[in-house]
Amino acid sequence: HLHLDFIKNHRRGTYTTLLTEGRLNEHLHNIDEQAHEQIDLHITQMAKRMGVTEDLKASDPMRWVQMMNNIKAAAEEIVMKEVVYR
């Protein structure tokens, strides 16, 4: 819904074109897929760089959850800027 609000308010021409051509839902679906793929990629890369491993998960599950939550939030923020608000 964030991308829809964004294009309605900031990309009015794009929104109108997609709407009148019947491609708005397809466009939003594609953006959603791209965003999820990018989030997953960022999470994997960031976790690897930070040493968040299955060993950590087994030895200190609370620390693993905390780190993964932080990584996920950071990845989502990056993707919002890169994919959704472009």
Long-range contacts (C-beta under 8 A, 24 or more apart in sequence): 2-80, 2-84, 3-28, 3-31, 3-32, 3-84, 3-85, 4-28, 6-84, 6-85, 31-83, 31-84, 34-83, 35-79, 35-80, 35-83, 35-84, 38-75, 38-78, 38-79, 38-82, 38-83, 39-72, 39-75, 39-76, 39-79, 42-71, 42-74, 42-75, 42-78, 42-79, 43-68, 43-71, 43-72, 43-75, 46-71, 46-74, 46-75, 47-71
